[in-house]
Amino acid sequence: QVQLQESGPGLVKPSQTLSLTCTVSGGSITTSYYAWSWIRQAPGKGLEWMALITYDGKTYYSPSLKSRTSISRDTSKNQFTLQLSSVTPGDTAVYYCSRWGDYWGQGTQVTVSS
């Protein structure tokens, strides 16, 4: 069974860059034809898809976040990473990593505050 685990700072200051890592076990992030994504949910709001990286390294971004977001991977560690720059309190949310369509991590709370 595939398992995903998010890791990163729980608190980030405004204007800083948030970096989150998703560690995958039970399956390889390079296995055809899976894709791996980051999604977030702000307090009182719905799920927001942020970015995706495919099994062969192609990347896709939400248009609304594209200018601030970068997704990458480390195949040697079976991890993929999200970077979100110039964060504001509006980026406070629970951040999830997932394998597109099925498995999700438990989520990690990120608060943006000075």
Short mmCIF file of the C-alpha atoms (twelve columns), coordinates in Angstrom:
data_MODEL
# 
_entry.id   MODEL 
# 
loop_
_atom_site.group_PDB 
_atom_site.id 
_atom_site.type_symbol 
_atom_site.label_atom_id 
_atom_site.label_alt_id 
_atom_site.label_comp_id 
_atom_site.label_asym_id 
_atom_site.label_seq_id 
_atom_site.Cartn_x 
_atom_site.Cartn_y 
_atom_site.Cartn_z 
_atom_site.pdbx_PDB_model_num 
ATOM 1   C CA . GLN A 1   0.000   0.000  0.000   1 
ATOM 2   C CA . VAL A 2   1.249   3.448  -0.897  1 
ATOM 3   C CA . GLN A 3   1.818   5.822  1.989   1 
ATOM 4   C CA . LEU A 4   2.615   9.528  1.829   1 
ATOM 5   C CA . GLN A 5   3.985   11.678 4.631   1 
ATOM 6   C CA . GLU A 6   4.288   15.456 4.528   1 
ATOM 7   C CA . SER A 7   7.030   17.253 6.430   1 
ATOM 8   C CA . GLY A 8   7.958   20.878 6.848   1 
ATOM 9   C CA . PRO A 9   7.787   23.853 9.171   1 
ATOM 10  C CA . GLY A 10  4.563   24.463 11.011  1 
ATOM 11  C CA . LEU A 11  5.173   28.199 11.191  1 
ATOM 12  C CA . VAL A 12  6.506   30.501 8.499   1 
ATOM 13  C CA . LYS A 13  6.957   34.259 8.561   1 
ATOM 14  C CA . PRO A 14  5.354   36.474 5.921   1 
ATOM 15  C CA . SER A 15  7.446   37.010 2.784   1 
ATOM 16  C CA . GLN A 16  9.461   33.840 3.416   1 
ATOM 17  C CA . THR A 17  9.513   30.747 1.231   1 
ATOM 18  C CA . LEU A 18  7.645   27.706 2.452   1 
ATOM 19  C CA . SER A 19  9.218   24.350 1.641   1 
ATOM 20  C CA . LEU A 20  7.352   21.077 2.148   1 
ATOM 21  C CA . THR A 21  8.499   17.553 1.400   1 
ATOM 22  C CA . CYS A 22  6.399   14.482 0.723   1 
ATOM 23  C CA . THR A 23  8.044   11.143 1.389   1 
ATOM 24  C CA . VAL A 24  6.473   8.226  -0.437  1 
ATOM 25  C CA . SER A 25  6.672   4.595  0.621   1 
ATOM 26  C CA . GLY A 26  5.150   1.454  -0.840  1 
ATOM 27  C CA . GLY A 27  5.574   2.668  -4.397  1 
ATOM 28  C CA . SER A 28  7.972   4.585  -6.599  1 
ATOM 29  C CA . ILE A 29  7.285   8.122  -7.767  1 
ATOM 30  C CA . THR A 30  8.758   7.128  -11.134 1 
ATOM 31  C CA . THR A 31  6.285   4.325  -11.777 1 
ATOM 32  C CA . SER A 32  4.359   4.857  -14.990 1 
ATOM 33  C CA . TYR A 33  1.907   6.602  -15.290 1 
ATOM 34  C CA . TYR A 34  1.330   8.083  -11.866 1 
ATOM 35  C CA . ALA A 35  1.344   11.745 -10.921 1 
ATOM 36  C CA . TRP A 36  1.987   13.356 -7.590  1 
ATOM 37  C CA . SER A 37  0.423   16.525 -6.338  1 
ATOM 38  C CA . TRP A 38  0.118   19.125 -3.621  1 
ATOM 39  C CA . ILE A 39  -3.256  20.333 -2.428  1 
ATOM 40  C CA . ARG A 40  -4.148  22.670 0.397   1 
ATOM 41  C CA . GLN A 41  -7.184  23.617 2.427   1 
ATOM 42  C CA . ALA A 42  -7.375  26.982 4.119   1 
ATOM 43  C CA . PRO A 43  -9.590  27.432 7.198   1 
ATOM 44  C CA . GLY A 44  -13.222 27.448 6.214   1 
ATOM 45  C CA . LYS A 45  -12.452 26.895 2.529   1 
ATOM 46  C CA . GLY A 46  -12.451 24.021 0.099   1 
ATOM 47  C CA . LEU A 47  -9.586  22.028 -1.306  1 
ATOM 48  C CA . GLU A 48  -7.234  23.903 -3.632  1 
ATOM 49  C CA . TRP A 49  -5.007  22.032 -6.055  1 
ATOM 50  C CA . MET A 50  -1.565  23.652 -6.267  1 
ATOM 51  C CA . ALA A 51  0.880   21.677 -8.369  1 
ATOM 52  C CA . LEU A 52  1.628   18.284 -9.879  1 
ATOM 53  C CA . ILE A 53  4.667   16.352 -11.047 1 
ATOM 54  C CA . THR A 54  4.376   13.308 -13.250 1 
ATOM 55  C CA . TYR A 55  6.238   10.003 -13.080 1 
ATOM 56  C CA . ASP A 56  8.614   11.303 -15.777 1 
ATOM 57  C CA . GLY A 57  9.149   14.725 -14.229 1 
ATOM 58  C CA . LYS A 58  6.710   16.947 -16.070 1 
ATOM 59  C CA . THR A 59  5.291   19.736 -13.915 1 
ATOM 60  C CA . TYR A 60  1.956   21.529 -13.889 1 
ATOM 61  C CA . TYR A 61  0.781   24.431 -11.750 1 
ATOM 62  C CA . SER A 62  -2.408  26.119 -10.711 1 
ATOM 63  C CA . PRO A 63  -2.592  29.333 -12.733 1 
ATOM 64  C CA . SER A 64  -3.396  31.337 -9.630  1 
ATOM 65  C CA . LEU A 65  -0.246  30.117 -7.839  1 
ATOM 66  C CA . LYS A 66  2.134   29.496 -10.713 1 
ATOM 67  C CA . SER A 67  4.224   32.617 -10.155 1 
ATOM 68  C CA . ARG A 68  5.003   31.595 -6.562  1 
ATOM 69  C CA . THR A 69  5.106   27.800 -6.738  1 
ATOM 70  C CA . SER A 70  7.704   25.227 -7.642  1 
ATOM 71  C CA . ILE A 71  7.397   21.457 -7.486  1 
ATOM 72  C CA . SER A 72  10.386  19.149 -7.783  1 
ATOM 73  C CA . ARG A 73  11.450  15.633 -6.896  1 
ATOM 74  C CA . ASP A 74  14.340  13.576 -5.582  1 
ATOM 75  C CA . THR A 75  13.977  10.136 -7.080  1 
ATOM 76  C CA . SER A 76  16.840  8.749  -5.003  1 
ATOM 77  C CA . LYS A 77  14.846  9.490  -1.862  1 
ATOM 78  C CA . ASN A 78  11.419  8.853  -3.406  1 
ATOM 79  C CA . GLN A 79  10.350  12.335 -2.361  1 
ATOM 80  C CA . PHE A 80  8.760   15.334 -4.007  1 
ATOM 81  C CA . THR A 81  8.871   18.875 -2.742  1 
ATOM 82  C CA . LEU A 82  6.767   22.018 -2.901  1 
ATOM 83  C CA . GLN A 83  8.162   25.502 -2.572  1 
ATOM 84  C CA . LEU A 84  5.826   28.475 -2.166  1 
ATOM 85  C CA . SER A 85  7.474   31.875 -2.157  1 
ATOM 86  C CA . SER A 86  6.418   35.230 -0.726  1 
ATOM 87  C CA . VAL A 87  3.931   33.682 1.651   1 
ATOM 88  C CA . THR A 88  1.231   35.731 3.351   1 
ATOM 89  C CA . PRO A 89  -1.237  34.889 6.118   1 
ATOM 90  C CA . GLY A 90  -3.590  33.908 3.312   1 
ATOM 91  C CA . ASP A 91  -1.363  30.887 2.685   1 
ATOM 92  C CA . THR A 92  -2.204  29.481 6.115   1 
ATOM 93  C CA . ALA A 93  -3.687  26.068 5.445   1 
ATOM 94  C CA . VAL A 94  -3.397  22.344 5.852   1 
ATOM 95  C CA . TYR A 95  -1.147  21.111 3.057   1 
ATOM 96  C CA . TYR A 96  -1.582  17.639 1.609   1 
ATOM 97  C CA . CYS A 97  0.448   15.588 -0.797  1 
ATOM 98  C CA . SER A 98  -1.234  12.907 -2.830  1 
ATOM 99  C CA . ARG A 99  -0.895  10.424 -5.611  1 
ATOM 100 C CA . TRP A 100 -3.316  11.748 -8.159  1 
ATOM 101 C CA . GLY A 101 -6.610  9.997  -7.832  1 
ATOM 102 C CA . ASP A 102 -6.113  7.831  -4.808  1 
ATOM 103 C CA . TYR A 103 -3.656  8.030  -1.928  1 
ATOM 104 C CA . TRP A 104 -3.245  11.063 0.343   1 
ATOM 105 C CA . GLY A 105 -0.975  12.025 3.182   1 
ATOM 106 C CA . GLN A 106 -2.463  12.989 6.525   1 
ATOM 107 C CA . GLY A 107 -1.745  16.665 5.923   1 
ATOM 108 C CA . THR A 108 0.443   19.174 7.703   1 
ATOM 109 C CA . GLN A 109 -0.687  22.465 9.197   1 
ATOM 110 C CA . VAL A 110 1.216   25.522 8.040   1 
ATOM 111 C CA . THR A 111 0.618   28.874 9.669   1 
ATOM 112 C CA . VAL A 112 1.978   32.092 8.214   1 
ATOM 113 C CA . SER A 113 2.450   34.649 10.948  1 
ATOM 114 C CA . SER A 114 5.024   37.066 12.227  1 
# 
